[in-house]
C-alpha cells in the first residue's frame, strides 16, 4: 500500500450557529490523511462531525479555517462549471440514501447517462449506452436493472446504481457517507465485497464514513475516531480496534453488533459520558 497522501486535511474548523447565541463546533482542529490506494474509515456517533468532514473534503461545505488538499490541489468551494467538473473527475461521493440522485419517473440508467454526458464527451448515444451497461455489469446489475425505474429496485440495487454513477466519472477517490448503513446485514456484506473488488481493480482510494465499527475491519486500512468535532484516536485498523487507547473508542467497539451480541445496559449513557 502507498504511503503517498491523496487527501490531506489540516486543522479544519467548522462551526454552525443555531439561533443568535448558540453554536456547535462540527469540526474542531481536525487533521487526517488518506493514503493513495487505501481506505480511511472515519467513525463516531451521529453529531460527531464525520459527515461534515466528508462534505468539506468534496467541497459541499466550506470550512471556517484550515485546508484540504486532494492530489496536491487545495479544495475550495466553487460554482465554476469547469472546476466542478475537474473535481468530480477526481473525487465522487456516495450517500446513505441513493434516492436523491435518481429520478423516479426515469429508468435508473438515466443518472449514469447524465454523468457520462458530463465526463465522456467522446461518447455518442450508442457509446454511452454501451458504457452504461458495462458499469452496471461491474456493480453486479443487468440490462434489466438499467431499464427499470427506481421503485422497481431494492435498496441494495439502488446503492449499486449509485456506485456505478460514481464510477462513471472515473475518479481516483470515492467518499462513502454511511453508504451501507441502511442495508440489511446480508446485502451490506455483498456491497462491502463489491467495494473491495472495485478498489482493487481500479486502484481507488476510499474515505469511508460510518457510525458502525462492525464494518470497519472488513474494508478499512486506517481509522480515525471522532467525538464532538474532534479526532480522539487514530491508527491502523489493528491498532484502533484491537488495542484502543480511549475509553470512548472502547465503548464504541463494545456497542458494535456481532454474533450473539446484546446491547449493554446503559451503553448509550456510557457513550455520552465517556472521557474524550
N, C-alpha and C positions, 0 to 999 in steps of 0.2 A: 504493500500500500504506500501511496505517495505521502511525503511529508510536506509537500508544497501546498500552501493555503490557496484555496479557490474563493473562499469567503472569509473576510477579516472584519470583525466587529470590534470597535474600540470605544469604550467609555460612553455608551449610548445612554441618554436620559430622555424620558418622555413622560410628561405629567398631563393628566386630564383634569380639567377644572369642572367641578359639579356645583352649579349654583354660583353664588357670589363669593363664598368663603371657603367651601370645601374643595379639596383636590386629592387626587390619587396618583402616586408615582408608579406608573405602569412599568417603567424601566428606570433603574437607579444604578448608573455606572456599570452597565453590562458590557463585558468584553468576552469574545469567544472566537474560535477558528474552526472552519470546516476544511479538512484536508481533501485535496482532489482525489476523487475515486472512492471516497469513504462515505459513511452515513453518521451524522451527528444527531443524536436524539436530544431534544430539549423537553424536559419533563417537569411536571409540577401540577398542582391543583388548579382549578378554574380561578382566574383572577391573579395568577402568579406572574403574568406578563409574557408568557411564551408566545401567544398568538400575536401580540403587539410587536414582539421581536420579529416574527416572521413577516408581518406586513411592512415593517420598516426596511427589512432586507430587500424585499421585492419592490419597494417604492410606493406602496399603497398608503403608508403612513409616513409622516416626516418626524424626525427626532428633534428634540429641543437643542441637543448638543451631542457631540460625538460623531463618529464616522463609520460608514460601511463601504468596503471595497469588494467588488466581485471581479475576479481575474485581473486584479490590479487597478480597476477603474472605480472611482468613487460613485456611489449611488446617490442621486439627488432626485427629489420629486420633480416631475416634468409633465407638461402636456404636449410637448413637441412630438408629432407622429413619428418622425424618423428615429428619435431617441427611444421612444417607447417600443418601436419595432426591434431596434437593436438589442434592447434589454430583454424583450420577450424571446429573442432568439438565443439568449444566454441562460435565462432562468425562467421557469414556469412554476405555477402554483396549483396544487390540487387541494380542494377544500373538503371538509367533512360532508357537506351536502352538495352533490354534483348537480342538483336540480337547477341551480341558478344559471348554469351555462347551457341548459337545454330548453329549447322552445317546444312546449307541449303540443303544438299544432304541426310540427315538422318532424320528419324522421331524424333520429339521432345522428345520422351521418352528416346532416347539415352543419353541425357545430364543427366537425372535422374539416369539411369543405371550406368553411369560413376561415379557419386557421391556415389552410393551405393557400387560399387566395392571398393572404397577407404575407406568407413566408416563402411560398414557392411560385413566384410569378412565371417561372419557366414551364409550368404545367398548364395544359389546356383542360377543358372539361373532362375529356376522356382520361387524361393523365391523372387528374385529381381523383376521379372515381377509382382508378386502379390503386392509387396510393391510399385512399380511404380503406379499401378492402385489405390492403397489406397491413395497415395499422390495426384494424380490427382483428386480423388473424394473430398479430403479435400479442395482443392482450387476451386472446382466447375467445374471441367472438367471431360470428359468421356474417355472411351477407344478409341473412335473415334478420339478425340483430341490427345491422346497419340501416335496414329499411323500416325498422319498427319505430313507433313513436315512444316517448319516454314512459308513458303509462303501461306499456306492454312489457317493460323490463323490470327485473328485480333490483333491489338496492345495490347488490354486488355487481350486477351487469352495468348499471349506470355509472358506478365508480370506475369500472374498466373503461367505459367510454371517456370519462374524464381523464384517465391516464393516457388513453390514445390521443386525446386532444392535446395534452401537454407534449407528447412525443412528436406530434405533427410539426412543431416549431424546431425540432432537432436541437433541444437545449443541452447545455452541459450540466445544469443543476435543476433539480426539481425540489420545491419546498412542499412538503406534505403536512397540512394542518389538520390534525385529527382525522386523517384520511381513512382509517379503518375502524374508528371508534364506534360508528353507528351500525357496523355489520355484526351479524351473529358469529359465534366463535369459529365455526367450520368455514364460513365464507371469508372471515378475517384471515384465517391461515392460508387460504388459497391466494388472496390478494397479496399477502406478505411474500409468498413464494414467487408470485409474478413480479413483484417489485425487485426482489433479489436477482431474479433472472435478467430482467431488463437492465439493471445496474451493471451486471457483469458483461452483458452483450454490447451495451452502448457506452461503457465507461462513464456512467453517470455519477454524480455526487448528490446525496440527499441531505436536506435539513428536515428532520422528522419530528414534528411537534406532537406531543401526546401527554395525556394525563395518566396513561395506563402503562405502568412499568412491566406488566406481564408480556408485552410485545417487544420491549426494547432489546432484550437479549437475542431475539430471533433476527433482528435486522441491523442493529447499530454497531458501530465500532467504538465510538466515543459518546459520552453522556455529560450533559450539564443539568443540574437540578436547580430550578428556580423557585423562589418563595418571595412573595410581596415585592416583585420587581427586581430582585437581586439574585445573582448566581451564588448559591451557598455551597455547592460541591461540584467538582468536575473531575474527569479522568476517563480511562478506558472503561468499557462495559465491565470487565473483570474487576477493576479497582472499585468502581462505584457500587456495583450490585453485590459483589462477594465480600467486600471489605469497606462498607460505608463508614464514614467518619462522623457524619452529622446525625443527630437524633431524628431530625425531620426526614432525612433520607431513609433511615431505618424504618420509620413508621410508614412511609410510602411503600417500601418493599413489603412490609407486613400486610398492607392493605391490598396488594395485587392478587387477583383471583388465581387460583391454582387448583389442581385436583384435590378434592376433599376440603377445600378452603371454606371457612366460615368467618364472617366478619367479627373482629374482636369487639367486645362490648366497649362502647365509649371511644372507639377508634377515631371517629370524626373529631370529638372534643380533644383527643390527644394530639391529632394533627394540628389543630388550630392553636394548641398551646405549646407546641414543640419549640425548643430553643433553636434559633437560626444559627 
